Amino acid sequence: MTDDHPALSTTLAQPVAGALRDAVTGLHHCGAVVVAGFPASGKSTAAAYLAEVLGAPVLDKDRFAPLLEESVMRKLTGDPHDRDSEIYRTFVGPGIYDGLIRTGLTVAATHPVVLDAPFLSTIRQAATREMPLSDHLRDYTGLPESVPVVTIWLDAAEPVIRARMIARDAERDAPKLADWEIYRKEVLDSGVRALAHAFCDLVIATSPAEG
């Protein structure tokens, strides 16, 4: 593992890059780093940086089974990019996350891997069980105690999240931006941020706090 990653470290604030690097010092030959957070909180940049630090692959939920997600949601709701509805959370999300988590932690048993996804429902499940997210994932998959799991919540203020969504102009963000107040109330202000602070191993602020 090396600390010299100029291409990606220049896109991260140095305190963020340093905190990410410190978080994975215990991962050498195996283990999983779970990068969680709201959409547009900086997960993809952080995951790519960690992948370079560790020499690890990234399993990104947005690229894990997009055809499946989009075709099923188009059939169920007419919106292939719907990821926030109760229909998605009930019928599609659990299967996608099950596959992502099981695949990621299977790889983690023999090689470092980075998992990049919001993990909002998974954090709620860990909180319901009153278990740290890392322990919940380990128990869920039967991963041996000898394999390290590090869970990181990337924290960003609401105005920064909205500005990043507007700037990246991704089709999947269009429904969120079109009904921002509903998205803010039902997702950003749903209480999952507080749960993440309590049940993730590490919280890293990727933008200045609101105040």
Solvent accessible surface area in square Angstrom, and as a share of the most:
residue,aa,sasa,rsa
1,M,117,0.52
2,T,72,0.42
3,D,97,0.50
4,D,109,0.56
5,H,15,0.07
6,P,85,0.54
7,A,76,0.59
8,L,35,0.17
9,S,18,0.12
10,T,106,0.62
11,T,90,0.53
12,L,22,0.11
13,A,61,0.48
14,Q,117,0.52
15,P,105,0.66
16,V,11,0.06
17,A,0,0.00
18,G,15,0.14
19,A,32,0.25
20,L,0,0.00
21,R,57,0.21
22,D,97,0.50
23,A,23,0.18
24,V,0,0.00
25,T,73,0.42
26,G,52,0.50
27,L,3,0.01
28,H,115,0.51
29,H,158,0.70
30,C,31,0.19
31,G,0,0.00
32,A,0,0.00
33,V,0,0.00
34,V,0,0.00
35,V,0,0.00
36,A,0,0.00
37,G,0,0.00
38,F,2,0.01
39,P,25,0.16
40,A,7,0.05
41,S,1,0.00
42,G,21,0.20
43,K,18,0.08
44,S,70,0.45
45,T,47,0.27
46,A,1,0.01
47,A,1,0.01
48,A,37,0.29
49,Y,1,0.00
50,L,0,0.00
51,A,15,0.11
52,E,81,0.36
53,V,2,0.01
54,L,22,0.11
55,G,55,0.53
56,A,12,0.10
57,P,63,0.39
58,V,54,0.31
59,L,38,0.19
60,D,16,0.08
61,K,10,0.04
62,D,62,0.32
63,R,181,0.66
64,F,69,0.29
65,A,23,0.18
66,P,53,0.34
67,L,144,0.72
68,L,96,0.48
69,E,2,0.01
70,E,49,0.22
71,S,49,0.31
72,V,47,0.27
73,M,0,0.00
74,R,131,0.48
75,K,175,0.74
76,L,85,0.42
77,T,54,0.31
78,G,57,0.54
79,D,43,0.23
80,P,23,0.14
81,H,30,0.14
82,D,18,0.10
83,R,48,0.17
84,D,44,0.23
85,S,33,0.22
86,E,110,0.49
87,I,67,0.34
88,Y,9,0.03
89,R,92,0.34
90,T,69,0.40
91,F,147,0.61
92,V,10,0.06
93,G,5,0.05
94,P,70,0.44
95,G,51,0.49
96,I,5,0.03
97,Y,26,0.10
98,D,44,0.23
99,G,21,0.21
100,L,0,0.00
101,I,6,0.03
102,R,108,0.39
103,T,58,0.34
104,G,0,0.00
105,L,3,0.01
106,T,100,0.58
107,V,48,0.28
108,A,0,0.00
109,A,45,0.35
110,T,110,0.64
111,H,79,0.35
112,P,6,0.04
113,V,0,0.00
114,V,0,0.00
115,L,0,0.00
116,D,5,0.03
117,A,2,0.01
118,P,29,0.18
119,F,0,0.00
120,L,25,0.12
121,S,41,0.26
122,T,4,0.02
123,I,0,0.00
124,R,80,0.29
125,Q,87,0.39
126,A,0,0.00
127,A,16,0.12
128,T,115,0.67
129,R,106,0.39
130,E,145,0.65
131,M,45,0.20
132,P,62,0.39
133,L,0,0.00
134,S,11,0.07
135,D,62,0.32
136,H,9,0.04
137,L,0,0.00
138,R,29,0.11
139,D,83,0.43
140,Y,82,0.31
141,T,36,0.21
142,G,60,0.57
143,L,15,0.07
144,P,73,0.46
145,E,147,0.66
146,S,97,0.62
147,V,8,0.04
148,P,41,0.26
149,V,13,0.07
150,V,25,0.14
151,T,0,0.00
152,I,0,0.00
153,W,0,0.00
154,L,1,0.00
155,D,23,0.12
156,A,4,0.03
157,A,12,0.09
158,E,42,0.19
159,P,77,0.49
160,V,40,0.23
161,I,0,0.00
162,R,97,0.36
163,A,58,0.45
164,R,76,0.28
165,M,0,0.00
166,I,94,0.48
167,A,87,0.67
168,R,94,0.34
169,D,122,0.63
170,A,23,0.18
171,E,122,0.55
172,R,88,0.32
173,D,1,0.01
174,A,54,0.42
175,P,52,0.32
176,K,12,0.05
177,L,45,0.23
178,A,82,0.64
179,D,78,0.41
180,W,20,0.07
181,E,106,0.47
182,I,97,0.49
183,Y,10,0.04
184,R,67,0.24
185,K,144,0.61
186,E,105,0.47
187,V,10,0.06
188,L,5,0.03
189,D,80,0.41
190,S,48,0.31
191,G,40,0.38
192,V,0,0.00
193,R,61,0.22
194,A,70,0.54
195,L,57,0.28
196,A,0,0.00
197,H,88,0.39
198,A,74,0.58
199,F,42,0.17
200,C,14,0.08
201,D,75,0.39
202,L,62,0.31
203,V,49,0.28
204,I,10,0.05
205,A,64,0.50
206,T,28,0.16
207,S,14,0.09
208,P,111,0.70
209,A,97,0.75
210,E,108,0.48
211,G,128,1.23
